Structures are given as structure tokens and as C-alpha cells.
């Protein structure tokens, strides 16, 4: 029992250490992948700066009027697929290299880009944004913004490139997360979400229920790890908040890692541990009996022999001899009785 209790405590400590190491590995992996993406995105910033400055010069030289085709000429000189849009102070796209965007609300077309409809928050410098995937087209974009000098328009540049798409696909979370989850004995499922609930990686078929959604909001608000127990399924859902803004990229979306833990897997090991300890106890008990029975017999038989001789003499047979016994102490006792 002592050995079993000690083994249980050791296993609990090992499981806690393993989970802490796993969480640290997930945070480190996601941070490295995100940093790799950020470095790749920065290689496109110089060409976006050039296009942004050209668009502002074009606006100033034309006194606010953009001749048709001039924006396309600026973009074509870069050799990269890029679009330029002029967003007015009401957040409406007035002019764009994509005619289909003109007249639309910029915040609705590009919901991942902030402050498009808030002129007071427009910075006077070139502000690049992190790459994002457009859910309608599936395209991956890098964007940037900079207002004109009169602050009547915000120059919005969006860039996409096959190399950017390739790097995004290569620097993905799925493969690394699958390897981490498979190496941990109690992790049944591992999924990644953005802070707005957008699915990033994992088993998408398992949609979170209302309880999980409520827990998800609590984790986003508190930025702390939270465990939710699912009693009917005997599972534990753990939410781990990964703050990527600490890497120095304030525009980076943080990540929420959702673990589905199955304590029953370790419980099965504890049961086998209990059975093995029980069998070992039974075997040790049988062995001890096999040793003790002859030992007890060897210790008590001489005393019983002396007792029988004394009883015989007590009944009147004074000629009855005291039989010899092994052992110095018993020999002295025999001589004394004789």
C-alpha cells in the first residue's frame, strides 16, 4: 500500500510536469511560427511603402483627382499583385484599383484591418498590418495604411503573392500541434483559435458547445488558463491563452489553445499499477508464510518437547529423561530441570 501510494503521487507529479512542458512547447512553437511569418511579411513592406508614397504624390499632384489608369501604372511597376484604395473619412472606398470595391464600406470589406472608419485614429506614418486570410476569397493578404497630408483619405494597400501563400502554408500550426498532441498521453484533441473565435488549426468537426463558448470568452477577458470539466464524458477541457503581442508585434492576434484531456487514460495505468501491487503483496505474503511456518516450528518445537517432558515427570515418572535440544539456552534449561 505504501509503495502504491508513493507510485500514485509520483505519477501525478510526472503528469503535472509533462503537462507544463507540453504547454511550454506549444507556446514556444506557436511563437516561433508566428515570428517566422512576421519576418517573411516584412520583406514586402518596402514595395508597399513605395506604392503608398506614389499614391500620395499622385493625389497631391492631381489636387485630389486621380486620372483613370494611373494607380494601375504605379502598381504594375512593382511586379507584385497589389491593390490600392482611397478610403474617405466616412470609411467608404472612393477610388480603387479594384473597381468592384468602389462605394463599399472598407471595414466590411476588410474587417481584419482596424481604424478604417475612424479618422481620429489614423496615424501619420506608414502602418503595416499582419497578414490575414480573406474568408470569402481564401486569399492571404498583407495590408498597410497611411493618410494623405490633408487627412481627407486613407491610402489602403493590400498585397498578395504566391510566395506569401506558400510560406503561410509551410509555416502552419497543424503539423507541429499534431506532433505535440500525439506525444502527450492524456491529450485527446488539440485545437487553436484566434481571440475572436476564428478556427486556426486542429479537429474542426468538434464544435464547442455553449459551456465552452462561455469559457472561451472568460479566457479572452482574463488571459488566464481555465479548466472545464465535462462530467458526463469524464473529460477536461483546458484553455491556454498564448499572448503573441508580447513578441513586440502589437498587431498580432493572440492564440487560444484548447486541450481535450482524458484522465481515464492515466486512470487505467493506475488500475494496472494497483493490480500489480496487489499481486506483489499476495506473492510476498505467501513467501513470508513459507518462511515463517518452518521458522516458527523450529523455534517452538524444542520448547514444546521440554514442556511434555516436565509434564511427564510432574505426573510421577521421576525416571523420565529430559530429551536433548539444540541451542545453548535450552541446554542450560534441560540441565536445570534434570
N, C-alpha and C positions, 0 to 999 in steps of 0.2 A: 504493500500500500504506500509506503514511504517512497519507494522507487517510482511508482506510478504517479504520485502527486508531484514529485520532482520533475518527471518527464513532461507532465502536462504544463507546468509552469515554464519549463524551458521551451516547449513548443510555442506557447503563447508569446514569449519574448522574441523567439525567432520569427514568428509570423508578423509581429509588430515591426521588427527591424526590416524584414523583407518588404513590407508594405511601404515603409518610409523610404527605402532605397528605390522601390518602383516609382513612387510619386516623384522623387528627386530626378530619376531617369526620364520620366515623362516631361517634367518641366524643362530639363536641360535639352532634351531632343527637340521639343517644340520651339524653344528659344533659338536654338541653332538653325533650325529650318527657316524660321521667320527672319533671322538675321541674314541668311543666305539669299532669301528672296529680296530683302531690302537692298542688299549690295547690288543685285542684278538690276533692280529697278532704277537705282541711281545712275546707271550707265546711260539711261535715256534722258536724264534731266538736261544735259547741255543742249541737245537738239530742241527740247521743249522750251527752254529759255530763249533760244534763238527765234523760234516761231512766235513766241509770246511778244518779244520785243518788236519783231517785224509787224505783227498785227497792231500793236500800239502806235508805231510810227505811221502805218497806213491810215489809221483812224485820225491821227493828228494832221497828217498832210492833206487828207481829204476833208478836213474840217467836219468830221463826224459822218461823212458819206463814204461808203465803201463801194467802189466800182465792181460790177459783177466779174467774177473770174480772178480777181487779184488775190483773194485768200487762197484759192486753189494753187496759184502760182507759188505762193510762199511755201505751202505745204509740200508741193511736188519737188521743190529744191532739196528737201531733206532726204528724200528717198525712203521715207518711213511712212507707214499708214498712220495718218494723224488727222484729226478734225479740230477746227477752231470755231468757237461760237462766241457771240457778243450777247451777254445777259444784262438786261437793264435793271434798274433799281427795284422793279417790281418782281424780279425773278423770272421774267419772260425772255426767251431766246428770240432776239430780233433778227440777227444775221448769223448764218452758219454755213460751213462747207457741206453740211447735210441739209438740203432744203426741207426734208421732212420734219426737221426739228423746229423750224421757224414758227413762232407763235405759241410754242408749248411752254409749260412751266418747267423750268430747269430742275427744280427739286424733285419733281415727279419723274422726269426722265433719268436723272442721276441721283437717286435717293441716298447713295453712299457718300456723296460729296456734300459737306456741310456748308452753311452760311451763304448759299447761292441767292437766297431771297432776303438776306439781312445786310444791307449796305453798311450799317454801322460797324459790323464785324469784319468788313473787308480790310485785309492788310495791304500796305503799300508796297510790299515786296513780293517776289515770286514764291508762291507756296505750293510745293508738290504734295500730292496725296498718295497714300499707299495704293497698290494695285488691288483691283476688285473684279469680281466676275459678275457680268450682267446676266440676271436670271432669265430675261426674255430672249436675248440672242445667244447666251452662253459664251460670249466673248470676254476676254480678260483685258482690262484697261489700266493704264496709269494716267492720272489726271493732274492738272495744275491750274492755278488761278492767279490772276493779277489784275487789279483795276486800272482803268485809264487814268490819266493825270487829272481830268476833271471829275473823276469818280462817277461818271454817268453810266459806265458799262464795266462789267467784269469780263475779262478775257478768259474763257474756259477752253483749255486744250486737253483733248483725250487722245491717248496713243495706244495702239495695239500692234503687236509684232509676233510673227510665228516663233521667233526665238524666245520671246517672253512667255508665250504659251507653253513652249517646250520646257523651259526652266521651271515653270509652275507645276507642270505635270511630273517632272523629275524630282523636284523638291516638294513632295507631298507627305502628308502625315500618315496615310493609311498603312504603308508597309512597315514603318517603324512602330506604330501603335500595335499592329498585329503581332509583331515580334515580342514586344514588351508584355502584351496580354498573355501570349502563349507561354511565357516563361514564369508567370505567376500562378501558383496552384489554385488560388481561390477566385481569380478574376474570370467571370463567365462572359462578360461583354464589356467593351470599352468604346465610348463614343465621344466625339468632340463637337462642341457648339460654340458659336460666337455669342457675345453678350446679349445680342438681340434675338437669340433663339435660332439662328440660322445653322442648319446642319453642315458640318465640315467633313467629318470622317467617322467611319465605324459602320455598324449594322443599322441602316436606316429603317428597316422594317419594324423595329421595336419603337413604336411611337410612345412618348411619355404620357402618362395619364394626368388627371387634374392635380393629384397629390404631387407628382414630380414637377409639374409646371409651377406650382406654388413654391416648392422647394428651390426651383431654379431661380425664381425671382428673388428669393431671400438670399441666395448665394451671390447674385449680381449686386444686390444692395449692400451686403455686408462684406463681400470679397473674402469670405471665410469658407473653410471646408465644412460640409454638412453631410450627416449620415441620416438616411431614411430607411426604416425597417419595414419590409413587406412581410407581414406575419403569415398570411395565408400561403405564400410561396416559400417562406423561410429564406428570404434573400435580403441583402442590404444594398441599397443604392447610395453611393458616395459621390458627392460633387466637389471637385477640386478646382479652385479659382486660380488661373495662371495669368499673372499680371505682366503682359508684354510691354506695357508702357514704361516699365522700369528699365527697359533696354535703351532708353533715350529716344524712342520714336513715339511721340505723343499721339500721332495719327494712327497708330497700330491698334487693331481690335484685339482685346483680350480674349482668352480662350477658356471655356469651361469643359473640364474632363469629367465625364460621367462613368463611374465604375458600377458594374453589377457584380456584387460579391456573393459567393455561395459558401457560407460557413459549413454547410453539410459535407463538403469535400474534406475539410480538416477534421470534422467530427468522425468521419469514417476511419481516419487514421487513428484518432484517439480510441475508438472502439477496438480496433485491432491491437492497439497498444495495451488496452485493458485486458483483452483476451490473452495476449502473450504473457503479461504479468501474472494473470491468474493461473495459467498453465505452469509457469515457472514456480509459483508458490506451491501448487499441488505437488509438483515433482520434488521440490525441496522438502516438503512435509513428509513425503513417502521416504525419501532418502534419510531424513533425520530419524524417522521411526525405525528404519532398518539398522541404523547405527545405535539408537538408544536402547532398543529391546535387548540385544546381546550385552550391552554395557550394563544395563540395569540388572540383568540376570547375573553377570559376573560379579557385581557389587553386593547383591542381596543374598545370593545362594550360600556363601560361607556363613553369613550371619544366621540364616535360617537353619543351617546344619548345626551350628553351635546351640541355637535355641532348642532344637529337637533333642540334642544330647543332654542338655541341662534338664529338660522336661522328663526324660527317661530316668535320670538319676533322682529327680525330685519324687518320682513315683516309687522309689525304694530300691532300684537297681544300682547299688553303690559300686558294683564292679564294672559298670558300663564305661568304656573308654571314651575320652574326648577325641574325636577324629581330627586329624591334622588338616590345617587350612593354609592357603597361601597368604603371604603378607606378614610383615613384621609385627604390626599392631595386633592382628588376630592371633598370631603365635603366642604373644605375651598373655593375651586373654585366656587362651587354652591352658597354658601352664598354671595361671592363677586359679582356674576352675578345678584343674586336676589336684 
